[in-house]
Amino acid sequence: MKQGFILIDKPSGITSHDVVDKLRKITGIKKIGHAGTLDPFAKGLLILGIGREFTKKLFIFQKEAKEYIAILKLGFESNTFDIDGKIVEKKIKKIPEEKEVKRILKNFLGEILQTPPIFSAKKIKGEKLYNLARRGVRVRPKKIKVKIFKISVLKYKFPYLKIRVKCSGGTYIRSLANDIGKKLKCGAIVQELTRTKIGKFSLKEATKLLRLTTQNWEKFLIS
């Protein structure tokens, strides 16, 4: 049985587990996992381990630094910190200028504490937060330590702020966006999110899910 890693360019609109299910059907292999969940609305690089030997090695990538490109929409808040939640428009007194935005972003460099979104796969006592949230159970996730190595503005035209973030594994970009919105005193949600790098691997090396077939999938294996 062929085993290895496959780099997938996950489209938005499906879950990371949906990608696993599709790979199981294509390969005929049940033992498949992924190295780090991407939210359904998010897209970009997803590393999958095919076969028992390589699913055991996925923890390596979970610890690796990640890079994202995110488009934030300022002037709004949501219970999921993104466009998929219940969105509330904020009343703002002043539109932030770009120099102020850049100044605020610098505050997030280095080791920071952030609260995981209540709609996330983070577990409390063995249960995923989003399952608790959907049942209406009120929880306060513990703050976690993460590290922001780089954060920069790619484009800004209110209400849209496009940023690039290089961060430690386990960082929630949605939580980062929410915290940025609070610092700017105008609110912010994630409009669009793309994971571009995991460790040394880049989105440019990934293949579209639709390209994989029962005949060619082995060609995309990395051992």
C-alpha positions as CSV (number, residue, x, y, z in Angstrom):
1,M,0.0,0.0,0.0
2,K,1.3,3.4,-1.0
3,Q,1.7,5.9,1.9
4,G,2.9,9.5,2.3
5,F,1.8,13.1,2.6
6,I,-0.3,15.0,0.1
7,L,-0.5,18.8,-0.1
8,I,-4.1,19.9,-0.9
9,D,-5.3,23.4,-1.9
10,K,-8.6,23.2,0.1
11,P,-11.4,25.3,-1.4
12,S,-13.8,27.3,0.8
13,G,-17.2,25.9,1.5
14,I,-16.1,22.4,2.8
15,T,-14.6,21.2,6.0
16,S,-11.2,19.7,6.5
17,H,-12.9,16.4,7.3
18,D,-14.7,16.6,4.0
19,V,-11.3,16.6,2.3
20,V,-10.3,13.5,4.4
21,D,-13.5,11.7,3.3
22,K,-12.9,12.5,-0.4
23,L,-9.3,11.2,-0.1
24,R,-10.6,8.0,1.5
25,K,-12.9,7.4,-1.5
26,I,-10.2,8.2,-4.0
27,T,-7.4,6.1,-2.4
28,G,-9.4,3.3,-0.8
29,I,-7.4,3.9,2.4
30,K,-9.2,4.5,5.6
31,K,-6.3,5.7,7.7
32,I,-6.1,9.3,6.6
33,G,-5.7,12.5,8.7
34,H,-4.8,16.1,8.3
35,A,-2.3,18.4,10.1
36,G,-4.4,21.3,11.4
37,T,-8.1,22.2,10.7
38,L,-9.1,24.9,8.3
39,D,-12.5,26.4,8.9
40,P,-15.2,25.7,6.2
41,F,-15.1,29.3,4.9
42,A,-11.3,29.2,4.8
43,K,-9.1,27.9,2.0
44,G,-5.5,27.1,1.3
45,L,-2.8,24.6,2.3
46,L,-3.9,21.4,4.0
47,I,-1.4,18.6,4.6
48,L,-2.8,15.1,4.7
49,G,-1.2,11.9,5.9
50,I,-2.1,8.9,3.9
51,G,-1.7,5.5,5.8
52,R,-1.0,4.7,9.4
53,E,2.8,5.5,9.2
54,F,2.2,9.0,8.0
55,T,-0.8,9.9,10.1
56,K,1.4,9.3,13.1
57,K,3.8,11.9,11.8
58,L,1.2,14.7,11.3
59,F,2.1,16.1,14.7
60,I,5.3,17.5,13.2
61,F,3.3,19.9,11.0
62,Q,1.0,20.9,13.8
63,K,3.9,22.5,15.7
64,E,5.3,24.2,12.6
65,A,4.9,27.9,11.9
66,K,2.0,28.9,9.7
67,E,1.4,31.8,7.3
68,Y,-2.0,33.2,6.4
69,I,-3.4,36.0,4.3
70,A,-6.6,37.3,5.8
71,I,-9.1,40.0,4.7
72,L,-10.7,41.7,7.7
73,K,-13.9,43.7,7.5
74,L,-13.8,46.5,10.0
75,G,-16.8,48.0,11.6
76,F,-18.4,44.7,12.4
77,E,-18.4,41.9,15.0
78,S,-19.8,38.4,15.1
79,N,-20.1,35.5,17.5
80,T,-17.8,33.4,15.4
81,F,-15.4,36.2,14.6
82,D,-16.0,35.7,10.9
83,I,-18.6,36.1,8.2
84,D,-20.3,32.8,9.0
85,G,-21.7,34.0,12.4
86,K,-24.4,36.4,13.6
87,I,-23.0,39.7,12.4
88,V,-23.6,43.0,14.2
89,E,-22.6,46.4,12.7
90,K,-20.7,48.6,15.1
91,K,-21.2,52.3,15.4
92,I,-17.8,53.9,15.0
93,K,-16.8,57.5,15.8
94,K,-13.8,57.6,13.5
95,I,-12.5,55.5,10.6
96,P,-9.0,54.3,11.5
97,E,-6.2,55.7,9.3
98,E,-3.6,53.3,7.8
99,K,-0.8,54.6,10.0
100,E,-3.0,53.9,13.1
101,V,-3.8,50.4,11.8
102,K,0.0,49.6,11.3
103,R,0.8,50.9,14.8
104,I,-1.9,48.7,16.4
105,L,-0.7,45.6,14.5
106,K,2.8,46.0,15.9
107,N,1.3,45.5,19.4
108,F,0.5,41.9,18.4
109,L,4.1,40.9,17.5
110,G,5.8,38.3,19.7
111,E,4.2,36.1,22.3
112,I,0.6,37.0,23.1
113,L,-2.4,35.6,24.9
114,Q,-5.6,34.9,22.9
115,T,-9.0,33.4,23.6
116,P,-10.0,30.6,21.1
117,P,-13.3,31.3,19.3
118,I,-16.3,29.6,21.0
119,F,-17.1,28.2,17.5
120,S,-13.9,26.2,17.1
121,A,-12.5,22.7,17.3
122,K,-10.8,23.4,20.6
123,K,-11.8,20.9,23.2
124,I,-13.0,21.4,26.7
125,K,-13.2,18.2,28.8
126,G,-13.1,16.2,25.6
127,E,-15.9,18.1,23.8
128,K,-15.4,20.5,20.9
129,L,-16.3,24.1,21.6
130,Y,-18.5,24.5,18.6
131,N,-20.7,21.5,19.7
132,L,-21.1,23.2,23.1
133,A,-21.9,26.6,21.5
134,R,-24.5,25.1,19.1
135,R,-26.3,23.6,22.2
136,G,-26.3,27.0,23.8
137,V,-23.8,26.0,26.6
138,R,-22.0,29.0,27.8
139,V,-18.3,28.4,28.1
140,R,-15.2,30.6,28.7
141,P,-12.3,29.1,26.9
142,K,-8.9,29.6,28.7
143,K,-6.5,32.0,27.0
144,I,-3.7,30.3,25.2
145,K,-0.1,31.5,24.5
146,V,0.7,31.9,20.8
147,K,3.4,33.7,18.9
148,I,3.1,36.2,16.0
149,F,6.4,36.3,14.1
150,K,5.3,38.7,11.4
151,I,2.2,40.8,10.6
152,S,1.9,43.3,7.8
153,V,-0.6,45.3,5.9
154,L,-1.0,44.2,2.3
155,K,-3.9,46.6,1.4
156,Y,-6.2,48.9,3.3
157,K,-9.3,50.6,2.1
158,F,-11.9,50.9,4.8
159,P,-13.7,48.7,5.7
160,Y,-11.4,46.1,4.2
161,L,-8.0,45.3,5.7
162,K,-5.8,42.7,4.0
163,I,-3.0,41.4,6.2
164,R,-0.3,38.7,6.0
165,V,0.4,36.8,9.3
166,K,3.2,34.4,10.2
167,C,2.5,32.7,13.5
168,S,3.0,29.7,15.7
169,G,0.9,26.5,15.4
170,G,-2.3,26.8,17.3
171,T,-2.9,30.5,16.5
172,Y,-6.5,31.5,15.7
173,I,-6.6,34.2,13.0
174,R,-10.2,34.8,13.8
175,S,-9.3,35.6,17.4
176,L,-6.5,37.8,16.2
177,A,-8.9,39.7,14.0
178,N,-11.4,40.2,16.8
179,D,-8.6,41.5,19.1
180,I,-7.4,43.9,16.3
181,G,-10.9,45.2,16.0
182,K,-11.1,45.8,19.7
183,K,-7.8,47.7,19.7
184,L,-9.0,49.8,16.8
185,K,-12.3,50.4,18.7
186,C,-14.3,49.6,15.6
187,G,-14.7,45.8,15.6
188,A,-13.4,43.4,12.9
189,I,-14.4,40.0,11.4
190,V,-12.6,37.7,9.0
191,Q,-14.1,38.1,5.5
192,E,-11.6,35.8,3.8
193,L,-8.8,33.5,5.0
194,T,-6.1,31.6,3.1
195,R,-3.4,29.5,4.6
196,T,-0.3,30.0,2.4
197,K,2.4,28.1,4.3
198,I,3.0,25.3,6.8
199,G,6.7,25.1,7.8
200,K,8.7,24.7,4.6
201,F,5.7,23.8,2.5
202,S,3.8,26.4,0.4
203,L,0.4,26.6,-1.1
204,K,2.1,26.9,-4.5
205,E,3.1,23.2,-4.1
206,A,-0.4,22.0,-3.3
207,T,-2.8,20.4,-5.8
208,K,-6.5,21.1,-6.3
209,L,-8.8,18.5,-4.9
210,L,-10.5,18.0,-8.2
211,R,-7.3,17.0,-9.9
212,L,-7.0,13.8,-7.8
213,T,-8.4,10.6,-9.2
214,T,-8.2,6.9,-8.3
215,Q,-5.6,6.6,-11.1
216,N,-3.2,9.5,-10.4
217,W,-3.3,10.2,-6.6
218,E,-0.1,8.3,-5.9
219,K,1.8,10.8,-8.1
220,F,1.2,13.5,-5.6
221,L,2.6,11.6,-2.6
222,I,5.5,13.1,-0.6
223,S,7.4,10.6,1.4
